[in-house]
Amino acid sequence: MGLYWNKRTETLSPYVPGEQPKDRRFIKLNTNENPYPPSPLVIKAIQNAADNNLRLYPDPECTKLREAIAERYGVKPEQVFAGNGSDEILAFAFGAFYEKTILFPDITYSFYPVYADLWDIPYSMVPLCGDFSVNIKNFKIPSGGIVISNPNAPTGLALPLDDILSLAEFTGKINKVFIVDEAYAAFGAQSAVTKINEYPNMLVVHTLSKSASLAGLRAGFAFGSERLIEGLRRIRDSFNSYTVDRLALAGAEAAVKDEAYYNVINKNVIATRDRVSESLKLMGFLVLPSSANFIFIKPPGIGGGEFFLKLREKGILVRHFNKEKIADFIRVSIGLNEEMDTFLNVCKNILGEKNENH
């Protein structure tokens, strides 16, 4: 199996992405994609960029995109790093800033241990509380740095900004980098972006995959002190200076500028999420309070794995993580209202069939 592989490749446990079906039509609620289309201005910008200039390399500094991001968020362009999705930026950040044992929750984005293993960074997973919340006191111990997803994935729970800043202050005192992964912050969490000048050790990472309906474009960005941004650039330029292509740069810039459009559709996602959560509670589901574009739920009287399979049989894809503590839960991305109505009806039918069999 490992013929031709080096020891690093042999020992890696790669991240497993959600299923992308090719041979059957599903209601797809498994990969946290935004159910609404991108801004029309994004499509127009990409079309306009698809010209003869594609023969030329893109701007390696992503200057226009970084300037647009800086203007929207009230920071300096030098405090912004743009990359090929937030996953790439996170991978760069692990490589740029960490050496000794880093901390992240035991239930969180499953790419974090993959990045750590790739870069040979030791890590310790801090247990969440019984209600799946993060107790920041448990992270205030000597370490090589801290990584927090806020809101957390797959739970959807968010920390208040004061807790995030408390962790930033603590890691700053021990001269370590604190990464805040805000992939889902647009759906209900308090962003730490406005605080980067106060905490030069804090890197805040965003993506356009969720809040801007651009999972297929691959664009993300990070905010931090100029020292942190320079660290990311050094890692990037040791791999590939042209990580963001011309079409992605054009589309991402248009998305960042069309804040009004995305405010509307993301408010729709939030409204649907809250409505579906209440309906599931009435059916007996345990529903964690979500600040993301997904919900983490435990069905009554049936295991998470079994419920996942029954939903799939009925044409609905969700995500199940067969891990300790969360094996009885499933994660459900928020789709269009009609898709979620179908999901609710199928849930009701599955539970009804289960009760009949008993």
URCOR-V396546 format. One record per backbone hydrogen bond with DSSP energy under -0.5 kcal/mol. NH is the residue of the N-H (numbers start at 1). CO is the residue of the C=O. E is the energy in kcal/mol with one decimal. If there is no record, write none. Layout:
BEGIN
nh: {NH,NH}
co: {CO,CO}
e: {E,E}
END
This chain:
BEGIN
nh: {5,10,11,12,12,17,21,26,27,28,29,29,34,42,43,44,45,46,47,48,49,50,50,51,54,55,56,60,62,66,67,68,69,70,71,72,73,74,75,79,80,81,83,85,89,90,91,92,93,94,95,96,97,98,102,103,104,106,108,112,114,115,116,117,118,119,120,121,122,122,124,126,126,129,132,135,136,138,139,140,140,141,144,146,147,148,150,150,152,156,163,164,165,166,167,168,169,170,171,172,173,174,175,176,178,179,179,180,180,181,181,182,182,185,187,188,189,191,195,196,198,199,202,203,203,204,204,205,205,206,208,212,213,214,215,217,218,220,221,222,223,224,229,230,231,232,233,234,235,236,237,238,239,240,245,249,250,251,252,253,254,255,256,257,258,259,262,263,264,265,266,267,268,269,270,271,272,273,274,275,276,277,278,279,280,281,282,283,283,284,285,286,287,288,288,291,295,297,297,298,299,299,302,307,308,309,310,311,312,313,314,315,316,317,318,319,322,323,326,327,329,330,331,332,333,333,334,335,340,341,342,343,344,345,346,347,348,349,350,351,352,353,354,355,356,357,358}
co: {2,6,7,8,9,15,19,24,315,26,27,317,209,39,39,40,41,42,43,44,45,46,47,49,51,52,53,58,59,62,63,64,65,66,67,68,69,70,70,76,77,222,220,83,85,86,87,88,89,90,91,92,93,94,122,145,124,126,106,109,110,111,112,113,114,115,117,116,99,120,102,104,124,133,129,133,134,135,136,136,137,139,101,177,103,179,148,181,157,152,160,160,161,162,163,164,165,166,167,168,169,170,172,171,201,146,177,178,203,148,179,180,205,182,184,185,185,189,192,193,195,195,199,178,201,202,223,180,203,221,219,208,210,208,209,214,214,83,206,81,204,79,225,226,227,228,229,230,231,232,233,235,236,236,243,245,246,247,248,249,250,251,252,253,254,257,258,259,260,261,262,263,264,265,266,267,268,269,270,271,272,273,274,275,276,277,278,279,280,281,280,298,285,286,296,156,332,295,330,286,297,328,299,303,304,305,306,307,308,309,310,312,311,27,316,331,320,321,323,323,326,297,319,295,29,331,293,333,336,337,338,339,340,341,342,343,344,345,346,347,348,349,350,351,352,353,354}
e: {-2.3,-2.2,-1.7,-0.8,-0.7,-0.6,-0.6,-0.5,-2.9,-0.8,-0.9,-2.2,-0.6,-1.2,-1.4,-2.2,-2.1,-2.3,-2.4,-2.4,-1.5,-0.9,-0.6,-2.2,-1.9,-1.6,-2.2,-0.5,-1.4,-2.8,-2.4,-2.1,-2.5,-2.6,-2.2,-2.1,-2.4,-1.2,-1.8,-2.5,-1.7,-2.3,-2.7,-2.1,-1.4,-2.9,-2.2,-2.4,-2.6,-2.5,-1.8,-2.2,-2.3,-1.5,-2.0,-2.3,-1.5,-2.1,-0.5,-1.7,-0.5,-2.6,-2.3,-2.4,-2.5,-2.0,-1.0,-3.2,-0.6,-0.6,-2.7,-2.1,-0.7,-2.8,-2.2,-0.5,-0.8,-1.6,-1.5,-0.6,-0.9,-2.0,-4.4,-1.4,-2.5,-2.6,-0.6,-2.2,-3.3,-2.4,-0.8,-1.6,-2.7,-1.7,-1.9,-2.1,-2.5,-2.1,-2.6,-1.9,-1.7,-0.9,-1.3,-2.8,-2.3,-2.6,-0.6,-0.5,-3.0,-2.9,-0.6,-0.9,-2.5,-1.2,-2.0,-1.8,-1.3,-0.6,-2.0,-1.6,-0.9,-1.2,-2.1,-2.5,-0.5,-0.5,-2.6,-2.7,-0.5,-3.4,-2.3,-0.6,-1.2,-1.7,-0.8,-1.4,-1.2,-2.2,-1.8,-2.7,-2.9,-1.9,-2.5,-2.2,-1.6,-2.0,-2.3,-2.1,-1.7,-2.8,-2.9,-1.2,-2.0,-2.8,-0.6,-2.6,-2.1,-2.6,-2.9,-2.1,-1.9,-2.1,-2.5,-1.7,-1.2,-1.0,-1.5,-2.2,-1.4,-1.8,-2.3,-1.5,-1.6,-1.9,-2.2,-2.3,-2.4,-2.7,-2.4,-2.1,-2.7,-2.3,-1.9,-2.0,-2.4,-2.1,-1.7,-0.9,-0.6,-1.4,-2.3,-2.3,-0.6,-0.5,-2.2,-2.9,-2.3,-0.6,-2.6,-2.6,-0.5,-0.6,-0.7,-2.5,-2.5,-1.9,-2.3,-2.4,-2.0,-2.4,-1.2,-1.9,-2.6,-2.5,-0.5,-2.4,-0.6,-2.5,-1.2,-1.0,-1.8,-2.5,-3.0,-2.9,-2.5,-0.5,-2.5,-0.6,-2.5,-2.1,-1.9,-2.3,-2.5,-2.2,-2.5,-2.5,-2.3,-2.2,-2.7,-2.4,-2.1,-2.6,-2.1,-2.2,-2.1,-1.9,-0.8}
END
